[in-house]
Amino acid sequence: MDIKDIYGDCGYCGGEVEEQKIRVDFWWERKLYLIEDVPAGICKQCGEKYFTAKVSKGMDELIKSQAVERTLQVPVKRFKEAFAV
């Protein structure tokens, strides 16, 4: 099956979508998980991401499982309104 048959053109900008393996940031029950090597359609023009139903279901199942490959420490910063002015 061709990539265009799987993802089609970008629904936002009409750009060409190509398949890449990416890292997905996934929040579940107030915890942040990173899922690596996820196949996704990425728009070459605007960067919009697309996942097949099978991949989306696989990510859900992976998050619900207890298996963790490794743990990272993540710094947290708070955005100050003064930066927005």
Buried (B, 14 or more C-beta within 10 A) or exposed (E): EEEEEEBEBBEEEEBBBEBEEBEBEBEEEEEEBBBEEBBBBBBEBEEBEBBBEEBEEBBEEEBEEEEEEEEEEEEEEEEEEEEEE
